[in-house]
Amino acid sequence: MSHYKPNPDKNVNLFIDGFPVTVPEGTTILEAARKINVRIPTLCDHPDLCKRALCRLCVVECDGRGKLVASCATDVWEGVKVVTNNPRILDIRKTIMEMLFANHAPECLVCAKNNKCELQDLSQVFYIDQTLYTQNHGSPAMRKVSGNTLTLDLRKCIKCGRCADACQEIQKVRAIDTAHRSVEYEIITPYKKPLDTGPCTYCGHCTMVCPVAAIYPHDQSDIILAALNKKEQQKAAQVSGAAAAAIAKALGLPAAEITCGKIISALKAIGFDKVYEADVSENYTEKSKNRELQDRIKNHGKLPVISGCSPGLGNFIREYYPDLLDHMSACGTPEQVFGSLARANNTGGIGTDPADAGSPDITAVSLIPCMARKYKTSYALLPAEFLDVLRTRGIDLASQPEAPFDDLVFKTPGAGDNFTDDNFAVDNFSAGQNKIIKISGTANARTVLDAIRKGECDAAAVRIGFCDECKFDECKFDECKFDECKSG
């Protein structure tokens, strides 16, 4: 067993395609090549994940040796002469690409990652428009929707292992795994159970690292377009500032270019009757959590109260901490309660069941910045999905005029229960129970949950988000309002 530890203060000199390079010890050949803008193709390498060297597209030749090495998992050494391109290497890479396409579903034009697919990009690099191998694209039955949030299409899986690494190494959830070896190697769920029945929190990290469209957010655009065509239904939407910023980013524009006012105009143009500010449902949810917390303190209930920015947290608790289920908050998410609030705005009352968001008399749609918020939400659109709906209707978002939010007025439950900050301020807990712990990522949350299990956590509430280290594009830490996540 090797105990080699690279010294980052020591430099290594080498040559890549004849160009001299100096990099710190412990740098991989792939990283050294990128330093001088030499592109080595790869599908399995990702800066936030471990080095698996599965795709073998990044193979290079070192010092004229016959055996090629994976540049993503091979550290440089003093004086090595690396060749990244020659007829032999190019032929091997093209053969690997052809074999990948032989087992890859061919519907590029209707694929969720069309024009954003790493495999598609490399096919153009290697001029691949057909494969010499017998094609086996698998069964259409392999495409499944999980939790109304994730779409799994294993016909497109290239077995790079990125999704499993993101799930296991970053989130520590282990909802996705790998099994078998060689040609039998596959991406699976534990015991091959449906993703819905496992510990998946629907954080979306797996979709962000997948180079193809084997796993991606479930698109509700068609369902929402169909609902907009139903004249007998009221259509309501809610928008937050974080969602507006995410939409601007998806368009490649500064956040100031796409305001909530422009989005309101666009939503009205495609058929929404009312557009509300998401702060209303967020504040309602927050104050409901505070009220629940004070009730538990007053009645000596289970503390701390555990809640999260997505109901997917419940899956994680059920799988790994079932003894803490009675600590879970009963409050829904802002997206879940929005339908009840929007319906109450029309009826003068308020529904008590968050599932009312999908009721026949109103279609309530939330524009969300993060995939985790899709889980157990009747209608929700991510930035890319919202922009697809606008394109279908021929609407240019950037050119829309400013418009105001509609007023969301509803009757609150209970006489005299006006949900003011004074009524529900969490600032007078008994000694030893006077703090709320806010933490991001289930990997970090395990430390706190273990302490609760041991009776060593004296907090009144624990609130968990799925942002982790905030390295992923769809992770909007301003939306989940967790201090540790913001500072990260």
C-alpha positions as CSV (number, residue, x, y, z in Angstrom):
1,M,0.0,0.0,0.0
2,S,1.4,3.4,-1.0
3,H,1.7,6.2,1.5
4,Y,2.9,8.8,-1.0
5,K,1.8,12.3,-0.2
6,P,2.6,15.0,-2.8
7,N,4.4,18.2,-1.6
8,P,2.5,21.1,-3.1
9,D,5.5,23.4,-2.4
10,K,7.7,21.4,-4.7
11,N,7.5,22.0,-8.5
12,V,7.7,19.4,-11.2
13,N,9.0,20.2,-14.7
14,L,7.6,18.2,-17.7
15,F,6.8,18.5,-21.4
16,I,3.3,18.2,-22.9
17,D,3.3,17.9,-26.7
18,G,6.7,19.5,-26.7
19,F,5.8,22.5,-24.6
20,P,7.6,22.9,-21.2
21,V,5.3,23.1,-18.2
22,T,6.0,23.6,-14.5
23,V,3.3,22.6,-12.0
24,P,3.2,21.7,-8.3
25,E,3.8,18.1,-7.3
26,G,0.6,16.1,-7.1
27,T,-0.9,17.8,-10.2
28,T,-2.5,15.3,-12.7
29,I,-1.4,15.3,-16.3
30,L,-4.9,16.5,-17.3
31,E,-4.6,19.5,-15.0
32,A,-1.2,20.3,-16.2
33,A,-2.4,20.2,-19.8
34,R,-5.2,22.6,-19.0
35,K,-2.7,25.0,-17.6
36,I,-1.3,25.5,-21.1
37,N,-4.7,25.3,-22.9
38,V,-4.1,21.8,-24.3
39,R,-7.5,20.1,-24.3
40,I,-7.7,16.4,-23.4
41,P,-11.2,15.0,-23.8
42,T,-12.9,13.4,-20.8
43,L,-16.4,12.5,-19.7
44,C,-15.9,11.1,-16.2
45,D,-13.6,13.8,-14.7
46,H,-15.2,16.5,-12.6
47,P,-13.4,19.0,-10.3
48,D,-15.6,18.3,-7.3
49,L,-15.5,14.5,-7.6
50,C,-13.0,11.7,-7.0
51,K,-10.8,10.3,-9.9
52,R,-12.4,7.2,-11.2
53,A,-10.7,7.1,-14.7
54,L,-13.7,5.2,-16.1
55,C,-14.3,6.7,-19.6
56,R,-10.6,6.3,-20.7
57,L,-11.1,9.1,-23.3
58,C,-8.3,11.1,-21.6
59,V,-5.5,8.5,-22.3
60,V,-2.1,9.8,-23.2
61,E,1.3,8.5,-24.0
62,C,4.2,9.1,-21.6
63,D,7.9,8.8,-22.6
64,G,7.1,6.8,-25.7
65,R,5.9,3.8,-23.7
66,G,3.4,1.5,-25.3
67,K,1.0,1.5,-22.4
68,L,-1.3,4.5,-22.4
69,V,-2.3,6.1,-19.1
70,A,-5.5,7.9,-17.9
71,S,-4.3,11.6,-17.6
72,C,-7.1,12.4,-15.1
73,A,-5.8,9.9,-12.6
74,T,-2.0,10.0,-13.2
75,D,0.2,12.6,-11.4
76,V,3.1,14.2,-13.3
77,W,6.7,13.4,-12.6
78,E,10.0,15.1,-13.2
79,G,11.0,15.3,-16.9
80,V,8.2,13.2,-18.3
81,K,7.4,13.8,-22.0
82,V,3.6,13.6,-22.5
83,V,2.0,13.2,-25.9
84,T,-1.8,13.9,-25.9
85,N,-2.5,13.5,-29.6
86,N,-1.1,11.1,-32.3
87,P,-2.9,8.8,-34.7
88,R,-2.9,5.9,-32.3
89,I,-4.5,7.9,-29.4
90,L,-7.0,9.6,-31.7
91,D,-8.1,6.2,-33.1
92,I,-8.6,4.8,-29.6
93,R,-10.6,7.8,-28.5
94,K,-12.8,7.6,-31.6
95,T,-13.4,3.9,-31.0
96,I,-14.4,4.6,-27.4
97,M,-16.9,7.3,-28.6
98,E,-18.4,4.9,-31.2
99,M,-18.9,2.2,-28.5
100,L,-20.6,4.8,-26.3
101,F,-23.0,5.8,-29.0
102,A,-23.7,2.1,-29.7
103,N,-25.4,1.9,-26.3
104,H,-26.8,5.5,-26.3
105,A,-30.3,6.5,-27.1
106,P,-30.2,8.6,-30.3
107,E,-32.9,11.2,-29.7
108,C,-30.6,14.2,-29.6
109,L,-33.1,16.7,-30.9
110,V,-35.6,16.1,-28.1
111,C,-33.1,15.4,-25.4
112,A,-33.1,17.5,-22.3
113,K,-29.4,18.3,-22.8
114,N,-29.4,18.9,-26.5
115,N,-26.7,21.5,-27.2
116,K,-25.5,21.2,-23.6
117,C,-24.4,17.6,-23.7
118,E,-20.7,16.7,-23.2
119,L,-21.0,13.5,-25.2
120,Q,-22.6,15.5,-28.1
121,D,-19.8,18.0,-28.0
122,L,-17.1,15.3,-28.2
123,S,-19.0,13.6,-31.1
124,Q,-18.4,16.8,-33.1
125,V,-14.7,16.9,-32.1
126,F,-14.3,13.3,-33.4
127,Y,-16.6,13.7,-36.4
128,I,-18.9,10.9,-35.3
129,D,-22.3,10.8,-37.1
130,Q,-22.7,7.0,-37.0
131,T,-21.2,4.0,-35.2
132,L,-19.7,0.9,-36.7
133,Y,-21.0,-1.2,-33.8
134,T,-24.4,-2.9,-33.4
135,Q,-26.6,-0.5,-31.6
136,N,-28.5,-1.5,-28.4
137,H,-30.3,1.4,-26.9
138,G,-32.2,-0.6,-24.3
139,S,-35.9,-0.5,-23.5
140,P,-38.0,2.7,-23.4
141,A,-39.3,1.3,-20.1
142,M,-36.0,2.3,-18.6
143,R,-37.1,6.0,-18.6
144,K,-38.7,6.7,-15.2
145,V,-39.9,9.8,-13.4
146,S,-39.2,9.8,-9.7
147,G,-41.0,11.9,-7.1
148,N,-42.2,14.3,-9.8
149,T,-38.7,15.7,-9.6
150,L,-36.1,13.6,-11.3
151,T,-36.2,11.8,-14.7
152,L,-34.0,8.7,-15.0
153,D,-33.2,7.6,-18.6
154,L,-30.7,4.8,-18.3
155,R,-30.7,4.3,-22.0
156,K,-28.5,7.4,-22.1
157,C,-26.2,6.4,-19.2
158,I,-22.5,6.3,-20.2
159,K,-21.5,4.8,-16.8
160,C,-19.1,7.5,-15.9
161,G,-20.1,7.3,-12.2
162,R,-20.3,11.0,-11.6
163,C,-23.8,10.9,-10.2
164,A,-22.9,8.2,-7.7
165,D,-19.8,10.1,-6.6
166,A,-21.9,13.3,-6.1
167,C,-24.5,11.5,-4.1
168,Q,-22.1,9.5,-2.0
169,E,-19.0,11.7,-1.6
170,I,-20.6,15.2,-1.5
171,Q,-24.0,14.7,-0.1
172,K,-23.3,11.4,1.8
173,V,-26.8,10.3,0.9
174,R,-26.0,7.1,-1.0
175,A,-29.3,7.1,-3.0
176,I,-27.3,6.2,-6.1
177,D,-24.6,3.5,-6.3
178,T,-22.6,1.4,-8.8
179,A,-22.5,-2.3,-9.1
180,H,-20.7,-5.1,-10.9
181,R,-17.6,-4.8,-13.2
182,S,-16.5,-4.7,-16.8
183,V,-19.5,-4.9,-19.3
184,E,-21.8,-5.6,-16.4
185,Y,-20.9,-2.4,-14.6
186,E,-24.0,-0.2,-14.0
187,I,-25.5,2.7,-12.1
188,I,-28.2,1.5,-9.7
189,T,-30.1,2.4,-6.6
190,P,-29.5,0.3,-3.4
191,Y,-31.1,-3.1,-3.9
192,K,-32.5,-1.7,-7.2
193,K,-35.4,-0.1,-5.4
194,P,-37.3,2.9,-6.9
195,L,-35.5,6.2,-6.1
196,D,-38.7,7.4,-4.4
197,T,-38.5,4.7,-1.7
198,G,-34.8,5.4,-0.8
199,P,-33.1,8.3,1.0
200,C,-32.9,10.6,-2.0
201,T,-33.3,14.3,-1.0
202,Y,-33.7,15.4,-4.6
203,C,-30.9,18.0,-4.1
204,G,-30.1,17.8,-7.8
205,H,-26.3,17.4,-7.5
206,C,-26.5,14.3,-9.6
207,T,-28.2,16.2,-12.5
208,M,-25.6,18.9,-12.4
209,V,-22.6,16.5,-12.8
210,C,-24.2,14.1,-15.4
211,P,-22.5,14.8,-18.7
212,V,-25.5,13.5,-20.7
213,A,-29.2,13.3,-19.9
214,A,-29.3,10.0,-18.0
215,I,-30.6,11.9,-15.0
216,Y,-32.1,15.4,-15.2
217,P,-34.9,17.5,-13.6
218,H,-38.4,16.4,-14.5
219,D,-39.8,19.0,-16.9
220,Q,-43.4,20.1,-16.2
221,S,-43.5,22.6,-19.1
222,D,-46.0,20.6,-21.1
223,I,-48.3,20.0,-18.1
224,I,-48.3,23.7,-17.2
225,L,-48.9,24.8,-20.8
226,A,-51.9,22.4,-20.9
227,A,-53.2,23.9,-17.7
228,L,-52.9,27.4,-19.1
229,N,-55.2,26.4,-22.0
230,K,-58.0,25.5,-19.6
231,K,-60.2,28.6,-19.5
232,E,-62.3,27.4,-16.6
233,Q,-59.3,27.3,-14.2
234,Q,-57.7,30.2,-12.4
235,K,-54.0,30.3,-12.9
236,A,-51.7,31.8,-10.3
237,A,-47.9,32.0,-10.0
238,Q,-45.4,33.1,-7.4
239,V,-41.9,34.5,-8.0
240,S,-39.0,35.2,-5.7
241,G,-36.0,37.5,-6.2
242,A,-33.7,34.4,-6.1
243,A,-35.7,32.8,-8.9
244,A,-35.4,36.0,-11.0
245,A,-31.7,36.0,-10.5
246,A,-31.5,32.4,-11.5
247,I,-33.5,33.1,-14.7
248,A,-31.2,36.0,-15.6
249,K,-28.2,33.7,-15.1
250,A,-29.8,31.1,-17.4
251,L,-30.0,33.8,-20.1
252,G,-26.4,34.8,-19.5
253,L,-27.5,38.3,-18.4
254,P,-26.7,40.3,-15.2
255,A,-29.2,39.9,-12.4
256,A,-30.4,43.5,-12.8
257,E,-31.4,42.8,-16.4
258,I,-34.2,40.4,-15.5
259,T,-36.4,41.9,-12.8
260,C,-39.5,40.4,-11.1
261,G,-41.5,43.1,-12.9
262,K,-40.5,41.7,-16.3
263,I,-41.2,38.2,-15.2
264,I,-44.7,39.2,-14.0
265,S,-45.5,40.7,-17.4
266,A,-44.3,37.6,-19.1
267,L,-46.4,35.3,-16.9
268,K,-49.5,37.5,-17.5
269,A,-48.8,37.3,-21.2
270,I,-48.8,33.5,-21.3
271,G,-52.1,33.3,-19.4
272,F,-51.6,33.6,-15.7
273,D,-54.4,35.5,-13.9
274,K,-52.4,36.5,-10.8
275,V,-48.7,36.7,-10.0
276,Y,-47.7,36.9,-6.3
277,E,-44.5,37.7,-4.4
278,A,-43.0,34.4,-3.0
279,D,-42.1,36.3,0.2
280,V,-45.7,36.0,1.3
281,S,-45.8,32.1,1.3
282,E,-42.2,32.1,2.7
283,N,-43.1,34.3,5.6
284,Y,-46.3,32.4,6.2
285,T,-44.2,29.1,6.3
286,E,-41.5,30.6,8.5
287,K,-44.0,31.9,11.1
288,S,-45.8,28.6,11.1
289,K,-42.5,26.9,12.0
290,N,-42.0,29.4,14.8
291,R,-45.5,28.8,16.1
292,E,-44.9,25.0,16.0
293,L,-41.6,25.6,17.9
294,Q,-43.2,27.6,20.6
295,D,-46.0,25.1,21.0
296,R,-43.5,22.3,21.5
297,I,-41.6,24.4,24.0
298,K,-44.8,25.3,25.9
299,N,-46.1,21.7,25.9
300,H,-42.7,19.9,26.4
301,G,-42.7,18.4,23.0
302,K,-39.8,16.8,21.2
303,L,-36.9,19.3,20.7
304,P,-35.1,20.3,18.6
305,V,-37.5,20.6,15.8
306,I,-35.9,19.5,12.5
307,S,-37.0,21.1,9.2
308,G,-35.5,21.7,5.8
309,C,-35.9,23.7,2.6
310,S,-37.3,20.7,0.8
311,P,-39.6,17.8,1.9
312,G,-36.9,15.5,0.5
313,L,-35.2,15.8,3.9
314,G,-37.9,13.5,5.3
315,N,-36.6,10.7,3.0
316,F,-33.1,11.1,4.5
317,I,-34.4,11.1,8.1
318,R,-36.5,8.0,7.5
319,E,-33.6,6.1,6.0
320,Y,-30.8,7.0,8.3
321,Y,-32.4,8.5,11.5
322,P,-35.8,6.9,11.8
323,D,-35.6,7.4,15.6
324,L,-35.7,11.1,15.0
325,L,-38.9,11.2,13.0
326,D,-40.8,12.7,15.9
327,H,-38.4,15.6,15.8
328,M,-39.5,16.5,12.2
329,S,-41.6,19.6,11.6
330,A,-45.1,19.1,10.3
331,C,-45.0,22.4,8.4
332,G,-44.9,22.3,4.6
333,T,-42.6,24.3,2.3
334,P,-43.6,27.7,0.7
335,E,-44.2,25.9,-2.6
336,Q,-46.6,23.4,-0.9
337,V,-48.6,26.0,0.9
338,F,-48.8,28.4,-2.0
339,G,-51.8,26.7,-3.6
340,S,-53.7,27.0,-0.3
341,L,-52.9,30.6,0.0
342,A,-53.7,31.4,-3.6
343,R,-57.0,29.6,-3.3
344,A,-57.8,31.4,-0.1
345,N,-57.2,34.7,-1.8
346,N,-60.2,33.9,-4.0
347,T,-62.5,32.3,-1.4
348,G,-61.8,34.4,1.7
349,G,-60.7,31.4,3.7
350,I,-57.6,29.2,3.8
351,G,-57.1,25.6,3.0
352,T,-55.3,23.6,5.7
353,D,-53.8,20.9,3.4
354,P,-50.8,22.0,1.3
355,A,-51.8,19.5,-1.3
356,D,-54.6,21.9,-2.3
357,A,-51.9,23.5,-4.6
358,G,-53.1,21.1,-7.3
359,S,-56.8,21.5,-6.7
360,P,-59.2,21.7,-9.7
361,D,-60.3,25.3,-9.2
362,I,-56.8,26.8,-9.3
363,T,-53.4,26.0,-10.9
364,A,-50.7,27.3,-8.6
365,V,-47.2,27.4,-10.2
366,S,-44.0,28.3,-8.3
367,L,-40.9,29.6,-10.2
368,I,-38.0,28.1,-8.3
369,P,-34.2,28.4,-8.4
370,C,-33.5,25.0,-7.0
371,M,-34.5,21.5,-8.0
372,A,-34.9,20.3,-4.4
373,R,-38.1,22.5,-4.2
374,K,-39.8,20.5,-6.9
375,Y,-40.2,17.5,-4.7
376,K,-43.9,17.0,-3.6
377,T,-44.9,20.2,-5.3
378,S,-47.7,20.1,-7.7
379,Y,-46.5,22.6,-10.2
380,A,-43.0,24.2,-10.3
381,L,-40.7,25.5,-13.0
382,L,-36.9,25.8,-13.0
383,P,-35.4,28.7,-14.9
384,A,-34.7,26.6,-18.1
385,E,-38.2,25.2,-18.1
386,F,-39.8,28.7,-17.7
387,L,-37.7,30.0,-20.5
388,D,-38.8,27.1,-22.7
389,V,-42.4,28.0,-22.0
390,L,-41.8,31.6,-23.0
391,R,-40.0,30.5,-26.2
392,T,-43.0,28.3,-27.1
393,R,-45.2,31.3,-26.8
394,G,-42.8,33.6,-28.7
395,I,-42.1,35.9,-25.7
396,D,-38.9,37.8,-25.3
397,L,-38.4,38.2,-21.5
398,A,-35.8,40.9,-21.6
399,S,-38.1,43.2,-23.6
400,Q,-41.1,42.9,-21.3
401,P,-42.4,46.0,-19.4
402,E,-42.3,46.2,-15.7
403,A,-45.5,45.1,-13.8
404,P,-46.4,45.0,-10.1
405,F,-47.2,41.9,-8.0
406,D,-50.8,41.2,-7.3
407,D,-51.9,41.5,-3.6
408,L,-52.2,38.2,-1.8
409,V,-54.9,38.8,0.8
410,F,-56.3,35.9,2.8
411,K,-57.9,35.1,6.1
412,T,-55.5,33.6,8.6
413,P,-56.6,30.6,10.7
414,G,-57.7,31.2,14.2
415,A,-59.3,34.2,15.9
416,G,-56.8,36.9,16.6
417,D,-53.9,34.9,15.0
418,N,-52.4,37.6,12.8
419,F,-48.9,36.1,12.4
420,T,-47.0,39.2,13.4
421,D,-43.4,38.9,14.3
422,D,-44.2,39.9,17.9
423,N,-46.5,37.0,18.3
424,F,-44.0,34.4,17.0
425,A,-40.6,35.9,17.8
426,V,-38.3,33.1,18.9
427,D,-36.3,34.9,21.5
428,N,-37.5,33.8,24.9
429,F,-36.6,30.1,25.1
430,S,-35.8,28.4,28.4
431,A,-32.2,28.1,29.4
432,G,-30.3,25.6,27.3
433,Q,-32.8,25.8,24.4
434,N,-32.2,29.3,23.0
435,K,-30.7,28.8,19.6
436,I,-31.5,27.7,16.1
437,I,-28.9,25.7,14.2
438,K,-28.8,26.4,10.5
439,I,-26.7,24.0,8.4
440,S,-26.3,23.2,4.7
441,G,-25.9,19.8,3.1
442,T,-26.9,16.5,4.5
443,A,-23.2,15.5,4.9
444,N,-22.8,18.4,7.4
445,A,-26.2,17.7,8.9
446,R,-25.1,14.2,10.0
447,T,-22.9,15.8,12.7
448,V,-25.9,17.6,14.2
449,L,-28.3,14.7,13.8
450,D,-25.8,12.3,15.5
451,A,-25.6,14.8,18.4
452,I,-29.4,14.9,18.7
453,R,-29.5,11.1,18.7
454,K,-27.0,11.1,21.6
455,G,-28.9,13.8,23.5
456,E,-26.0,16.2,23.1
457,C,-27.8,18.9,21.1
458,D,-29.4,21.7,23.2
459,A,-30.8,23.7,20.2
460,A,-34.4,24.5,19.9
461,A,-34.5,23.9,16.2
462,V,-32.3,22.6,13.4
463,R,-32.9,23.8,9.8
464,I,-31.2,21.9,7.0
465,G,-30.7,23.0,3.4
466,F,-29.2,21.1,0.5
467,C,-26.7,23.7,-0.7
468,D,-23.6,22.0,0.8
469,E,-20.5,23.9,-0.5
470,C,-22.5,26.0,-2.9
471,K,-20.5,24.8,-5.9
472,F,-23.4,23.9,-8.1
473,D,-25.2,26.3,-10.4
474,E,-28.7,25.4,-9.3
475,C,-27.8,25.9,-5.6
476,K,-29.1,29.3,-4.6
477,F,-28.1,29.9,-1.1
478,D,-29.7,33.3,-1.0
479,E,-33.0,31.5,-1.3
480,C,-32.6,29.0,1.5
481,K,-31.3,31.8,3.9
482,F,-28.8,29.6,5.8
483,D,-26.0,31.7,7.3
484,E,-23.4,29.0,7.1
485,C,-24.2,28.4,3.4
486,K,-24.0,32.1,2.6
487,S,-20.6,32.5,4.2
488,G,-19.3,29.5,2.3
